[in-house]
Amino acid sequence: MNTQKPIAPRWNLSSLYPDINTPEYADHVARYRSLLDEGDSLLAAAETLTSGAGEGGFDFPLWLSRYLELEDRLGETEESLSAFAYTLYSTDTTNTAYINNLSRLEEMELRSKAQDVLFLRILSRYSQELEDFYTRFPRYANYKYVMSQTLVSSYHLMSRDEENLASELERTGGNAWARLHGQIISTLQDPQSGKTFNEIRNEAYHPDRAVRKSAWEREITLLKSMEIPLAACLNNIKGATVSLNKRRGWDEAIDRSLHASRMSRKTLDALIGAIEESLPVWRSYLRAKERLLSGTDGRGIPFYDLFAPLPKKDGPAGEGPAEKKWTFTEARDYIIERFSSFSADMGDFARSAFDSRWIDGEIRKGKVGGAYCIDFPSRKESRVLSNFSGTFSDVTTLAHELGHAYHYRCIKDQPYALQHYPMTLAETASIFAEMIVMQDIISRSTGFEKIRLTEIHLQDVCQVLVDILSRYYFEHSVFQARKTSELSGGDFCRLMKEAQERAYGEGLSEERHEYLWAVKSHYYSPSLDFYNFPYAFGQLFGAALYGRYLSEGDAFADTYRDLLSQTGTGSCETVCRRAGFDIETREFWLLGINRFKNEIKQFQGP
């Protein structure tokens, strides 16, 4: 088997900005500042007129049309600059110039956040005039749902001064803690082997159990050595969230998350209930995998074997797609081929993304782990970060992130305010793209290779359902505990163990990963609570859409593209209803899970 590192590219950012020290970038920053000035003027005029200090009446509908037009220009400029700053930082987390640039933009964004607060107050004051606004300016008819969500947000505001102070303190508080977490993880290095933390984590896919176990032990040792600062990061981020939620009138952090997700509590309860109902099946899958790996019957799988490739029973190693070392070029060609099989539009998009070097796949010190897709509205482009080591899982990860980028391709021509879909629907296109690749590779295989590929798919889905459920339990318990006390690394480890026990049960052996709280970056985002259940939502909704594709064939491609283009205009329930699904019922979620139950039966055999 080829054990050399595959050659993966670094991305090309030149079509965005040549560099942060160029006239083009400085001009865009100046434009951003000018738009902020324009926003201050519009808001000041509204305040003067609504306070009675101005002459004549206040034409709110006309003012709102002007403000929304400005907001679209301001938003796309701000997001593009912030995205560029983060792309630079995320591949070189200790670069002082990149850190300072990110900090400077965060400071400028404080003005934008202050404007948002004032706008919410004005909107709340004149909410009765919104119907007149839509009548006079029908081009904003599609904004109705977004505006209704904005109104709900206005009911959860502190005073103007308090909101401005909270935004300013978040820059040096929550955002700084999150950045510290990223810097610690991205620069951790094993003193014996010299391997980075992300390289060690990738050894979870190694075919040799001794290598996997050693990597798991080294990973935990490295995290334990940083337990105090990592726990301080998480403790302070969650503590600030608890305090702010209380002052803003959110009963629980999950309530704010559901609002941001544009999702009802009834839908969440149905989703979680369906996953919990399926847990015995997933535990039986994990025990079956352990039997194939070790020959031991009746015990759970150790954490370091969760991502283990099944050993080939006969024949030479390195033959099939599950065990071979993929080159980046092979991954590129295969993804383009599979996307093209769904639609020419999606295939052409993937080819353009690869040819334009939108992807940074190289693993290197200072680069953040994992993978992400990020958008640049001013340029109507995206970029994808991955850490490509050559496993088939890396191929599906690339497909996943390119699915996100295709989602943006479908929505990019909407007004900026309607380009933003909730976290739940954000995983739809990525999961669908992954399934296009995964289902094809399984269908082409026979014998043990088919079993192995089916297991890889089940492995991924198990993570998105069972492990995500454990993360949901963990975060819920952290918020409850943080209401009354400070939390240490030991507390986080205990809560993680309890969450894993509740989700995995006997499917996982006693060799678990109580430091997983220190790895997952989603826990460390001050503005994103519970970024876990949206993955389960996306997995099962994506599976439902894939089922429609199988039944409708090529004609579904246009329906799918139209659906993605509308994901910023309504609630999850409304968008899914357009696809013919009632997501507030447990039965809907169980339909998707039953598809995977059948795969588990095939994997377990007679």
N, C-alpha and C positions, 0 to 999 in steps of 0.2 A: 504493500500500500504506500502511496506517495504521502510522505509526512511533511514535505516542504510547505512553507507558507505560500498560499496563492498570492499572485500579484493583483492587488486591487487598487483602483485609482483614487486620487484625491479630486475633489470637485473643482469646477471652474466657476468662479464667482464674477468674472469680468463683465458679463452682460448686466450685472446688478450694479456694482460700483467697482472701479479698479482697485480702490483701497480706501482706508479711512483718512489717509493723508493726501487726498487729491482734490482738485477744484470741483469735480463733479459731486463728490460726497459732501463737501462743504456747502455747495449750492443747495443740495437737497435738505441739509440741516437748516440752512437759512430759510428755505421755503416752509419747512415745518414751523419754525419760529414765527414767520409771517402769518401763517394760518392760525396759530395760537393767538396772535395779536388780534386777528379778525374775529376770532371767537370771543375774546374778551370784550371787544367793542359791541358785538351783537347782544351779548348777555347784559352788558352794562346798559344798553339802550332799553332792553326789555325791563330791567329793574327800575329804571327811571320812570318809564311810562306806567308800569303797574303800580308804582308807589304813589302815583298822582302828581309827581313833580313835573311831568312832561305836559306838553300842550296837546289837546285832543285826545281821542280814545286810542286804545291799544288794539291794533289789528292782529290778533294772535295767529289766525290761520296764515296770513301773509308772512309774519315773522317766522313761524314754524317752518314754512317751506324754504325760506332762506337759510335757516339754521341747519336743516337736514341736508341741504345741498352742500353747505360748508362741512358738515360732519363727515360726509362721504369723502371729500377731498382730504380732510385732516386725518381721518382714520386710516386711509390707505397709505398716506405718507408716513404716519407714525408707525404703523405695523411693519412696513417695509424697512424702515431704518432700524427698528428694534430687532427684526428678524436677521438683518445683516450683522448687527452687533453680536447677536447670539451665535450665529454660524461661525464667526471668527473665534469667539471665546470658547465654544464647545469643542473645537479641535486643538486648542492651545490654552488650557485653563489657567496657566500661571503667567501668561503674557500680560505684563503691566499695562501696556498701551490698550489692549483689548478690554481689560477690566475697567480702566478709566473711561473708555468710550462707552461701555455698557452703563457705567454709573452716571455719566453725563446725560445720557438719554433718559435714564430712569428719573433723574432730577427734572428734566424738561417735561416728562410725562406727569409730574405732579400738577402742573398747570392744567393739563388735559383732564385729570381726575377732578380737579377743583371745578372745572367747567361742567363736567358731568353732574356733579352734585347740584350746582346751581340750575342746570337745565331740568333736572328731575323735579326741583321745587317749582319751577315755572310751569312745567307740564302738569304737575299735580293740581296747581292752582287753576288752570284753565282746561281741565280734562273734559268739562261739559261742552267745550267748543270743538272737540275732535271730529264729531260727525260733520259739522260745517266745514272743517278743514278738508276732509275726504271728498266732500261734494265740490268744493271750489278747486281742489287740486287732485283730480282723479288719478294722476300718475302715481300717487302715494297710496293707492288702495291696498296694494300688497303689503304695506307696512303695518296694517291693523294689528296683527298678532304681535309683532315686535313691539309696537307702541304699548299694547296692553301689558306685556311683560315688563316694559320699562316703568309703567305706572306702579306695578306691584313693587318693583325695586324702590320706588320713591317712598313707599310706606315704611321702608326699613332703613331710614336715614337717621343718623344722629344730627346734631346741629351742624351748620355749615363749617364753623371753626373746628368742631371735633372731627368732622370728616376730612378736612384738609390736614389736620394734625395727624390723623391716623394714616393718611397716604404718605405723609413725609416720614413718619416713624417706620413705616413698612419698608421703605428703601434702605434704612440703616438697621432695621430689625429683621423682619421675616425674609426679605430678599437676600440680605447679607448672610443669614443663617443658611438659607438654601444654597447660596453660592459656596459657602464653606463646605457644606456636605459634598457638593460636586467636586470641589478641589481635592478634598481628602480622598474620595473614591477614585478619581482619575489619576492621582499621583501615587497611590499605594503600590508598593513593589515588594516582592518576596526577596529578602536579603540573600537567600541561598541560591535560588535559580536566576534571579534578576528579572523574572517575569513580572509584567504588570498585573494588577488585580483583574483587569478585563481578560487578559490572556489566560489567567488561572481559571476564571469562571467558564471560559470556553472549553476547558478540559472536562466539563461535565458531559460532553458528547463523545469523549474518547472511548474506543472499543475496549480498552484494558481497564478492568475494574480497579486494579491497584492504583492506576493513574487517577481515576475518578475519585477514589476515596482519599488519596493523598491531596488532591486539589481541594476537595471539600474541607479537609482538615486545615489546610493552609489558608483557605478563604476565611474560615471562622477565626483562626488565630490572628490574621491581619485585622479583621473587624473588631475582635476583642481588644486588640492593642489600641484601637481608636474609639473604644466604647464611650469614654467620657465626653470628648467633643461631639461625637455623633449623637449621643443621647441629649446633650445640651441643645443641639440644633433642633431636634424633633420636639423636645420638651417646650422650648420657647416658642416655636412656631405654633404648636397646638394650643399652648396657653394663651397666646395673643388672639387666636381664633375664637376660643371660648369667651374671652372678655369682650371682644368686639361683637360677637353674635348676641350676647346678652344685652348689650347697649343698643343694638340695632333691632331688637325685638324678634330674633329668630329663636324659637324654643329649643331647637337642636341643630347641630351642624348638618345633619342629613336633610333638614327642611330647606336650608340654603342651597344645598347641592341639588335637590330635586327641582328647585326653581331654576337653577342654572342649566339643568338637564332638560328643562321643558317637559317634565315627566310627572305623572300623578303618583301619589303614594299607593294607589290601588295597583298600578302597573308594577311598581317596585315589589310590592308584596306578592304579586302573582309570579314575578320572575324569581325572586328568592325562594318562594315556596316550591316552585317547580324544580329548581336545582337541588334543594334539600331532599325532595322526594326521590331524586335520582341518585343520591349518594351511595346507597348499597351497590348499585350497578358499577359505579366508578371504583369503589373499593375492591370489587371482585376483579375488575380489569387490572388494578395495580398488583393484586396478589398473583394473578395469572402471569403478568410480566415478570414478577420476581421468580416464579417457578421456572420460566424459560431461561432466566439469567443464571440462577444458582442451583436449580433442581430441588430447592427446598420447598416443601409444601406447607401451607397453612400459616405463613407469616407475612407481615407487611413488607413493603419495599423500603430500603433505606433511601434517604434523601438524595444521596449521590448517585443512585441508579434511576432516578426519575427520568433523566434524559439519555439514558444509556441506549446505544444501538443494540438490537438483538443480535446475538452471535450467529454467524452463518454455520449451518450444520454440516454442509458438504460443499465441495467445489472450491475453486480459488477465491481468495478475498479480493475485493475491489472491483467486482464486476458490475453490480447494480447501482442505481442512482442513490440508494440509501446509504451505501457504504463507501462509494467512491469519493475522492477528493475533487470537488468541482473547481474549475478555474472560473474566474470572473467572466471571461468571454463565453464559456459554456452556459453560465447562469443567464447572461444577457440574451443569448440566442434562444434559449428555452423559454424565457419569460415572454419575449416578443412573439414567439411562435404561439404560445398558449393564449396570450391576450388577443392575438389576431384571430384565433379560432372562435372567440366570442364575438368580436366585431372588428372591422377594419380600422375604425376610429380609435379603439383602445390599443390595437397593435401599433398603429402609426404613432400614437402618443408615446408608448414605451420606447420605440425605436428613437424618437426624437430626444427623449430624456437621456438615454444612454449616449447617443451621438453627441449631444450638447454637454456631456459630462456634468450632469446634475447630481451625481452620486459620489459621496466620499465613503469609500469602503475600507480604506487602509486602517489597520490596527496600529496605534502608536501611543507612546507615552504622552500624557497630557490631554488626550482626547477622551471625551465622556464615553461611557459604555452604552450598550443597548443600541437603539435605532429610533429615528424620528423623521417626520416629513415637516417642512416648514414652508410657508407661502410668502410671496412678495407681491402684494396687490398692485403696487405702482408699475411693476414690470409684467404682471400677469404670468409669473413663473413660480416654480417650486424648487426646493432642493431636498435631497434625501441623505441622511447620515446613517451608516450601518458600520458594523465591525465584522467584515467578511473574512472568515477563516477557512471556508471551503466546504463546510458541511451542507447537507441538503436543507437543514433548518435555516441556514443563511440564505439559501435560494428562496425559500418561502417567506422569509423576513423581507427580502428585497421586493418580492411580489406584493407583500402586505403594504409596505411603505409607498410603493408606486401606485397602489390602489388609492391611498390617501391623495397622492398627487393627481390622479385621474379625477377624483372627486372635485378637487379644486378646478381642474380643467373644465368640468361641466358647469361649475357655478360661477366662474370668474367674471362672466359678462353681466351678472346681476348687479344692481346697485350695491355698493359696499355694505350697507346696513343689512342686506339680505344674503350676504355671502357667509354669514356666521351661523353654523348649525351647532346644536348642543353636543356635549361629549358623547351621549348615547349614539346618536346618528353618525357621529364622526367615525365610528368603527365599521359602519356598514360596507363602504366600498373596499376597505382594506381586507375585511374578512372574505368578501365575495371574490376579490382578486386572488387571495390565498387558495380558496376552494377551487378556482379554475385550474390552478397549477396542481393542487394535491389530488383532486379527483381524476385528472388525466393521468398522472404518473401511476396511480393505483390501477387504473383500468388497463394500462399497458403491461402490467406485470402479472406473473404467474407464480405458483408454488410458494416457496419460502419468501421470495422477494416481495410478493404481494402481501404476505403476512407482516413482513417488516415495515413496508410502507404504510399499511393500515395502522400499525402500531405508532408510527411517527405522527400520523394524523390524530390518533386518539390521544397521544401524549400532549399535543398542542391543545386540543379541545379540553382535556382534563385540566390543564393549567388555566385555561380561560374560564372554566366553570368551577372546579373544585378549589384550586389555589386562589382564584379571585374571590371565592366565597370566604376563604380563610382571611384574606386581606380585608374584606368587608367587615367580618367579625372583629378583627384586630383593631381597625380604625374606630369602629363603634365603641369598643371597650376603652380605647385610649381617650376618646373625648369624654366618656363618662367618668373615668378615673381622674382626668386632668381638671375637672370641675372643682375637685376638693383638695388636690395635692400635687406637689411637684413629682415628676416621674424620672427615675434613674434608668441606667442601662439595664439593671437587673429587673426593674419593673417592666420594661419593654420586652425583655426576653420572656418573662413569665406570661405576659399577655399574648405574645406570639405563640408560645407553646400551647396555651389554652385554645387559641384560635385554630391552630393546626390540628389539634386533637378533635375539636368539634367538627371540622370539615373533613379531614382525612380518616379519622378514627383508626380502625384496625388495618386500613389500607396502607398506612405508613408505619414503618418500624420505629423503634426508639431512637434510631440514628436520624435525627431531624435537623432543622436549621432554625434555631431560636433567634439568630441574628439577622434574619431576613428583613426585619424592620430597618436595619442600617443600610440595606442595599437599594431598596426600591425608591427611586427619586420622586415618585408621585406623592409620597407621604410628606415631602419637604416643600411642597408648593403652597405658599400662603393663600393663594386664591383658588386652589383646586382641592376641595375636600372630597373624599370618597371617589377618587378616580380609579375605581375598581369595577363596580357593577356595570358601568358603561361597556366594558369589554365583553361581559357575559351577554348583555343586551345585543351588542353588535354581532357576536358569534351566532346567536340564535336567529336574529332577524336576517343576517346575511345568509344563513342556511335556508331560511324560508324563501328568500328571493332566488337562491340557487335552485330550489325546487320548482319555482315558477319557470325559470329558464329551461329546465329539463323538459317541462311539459309544453312550453310554448315555442322553444327553438329560437332560431335567429331573430324572429320578430320581437323578442323580448329586449333586444339591445337598445332599441329606441325608447321603449318604456323605461328601462333602467336609467338611461342617460337623462331623461326628463325628470324622473324621480329624484336623482341626485341634484339636479339643478334647482329643485324646490325645497330642499331640506332646511333652508334658512328662513322659510316663510310661515311655519306652523309648529305646533306641539308635536311630540313624538306620536301621540295617539292619532293626530290628524294626518301626519305624513304616512304613517303605517296603514291607516284606513284607506288612503289613496291606492295602496298596493293590495287592498282587500283583506287586511289582517286586523283582528281585534286583540290588541296586546294587553288589555286589562283583564284578560282571563288566563288562568293557569293552563288551560287546555292548549292555548296557542304556543306557549313556551315548551310544553311537553311534546308537541308535534316535532319541534326541532330536536329535542333531546332524544326522541325515539329513533330518529335517523342514526344517531350515534350509538344507541343501544344495539341496533342491528349490526353495526360494525364491531362492537364488542363481542357479540355472539360469534361472528365469523372469526374474530381473532382467537377466541377461546377454543374454538373447534368443537367437535362432537364430544 
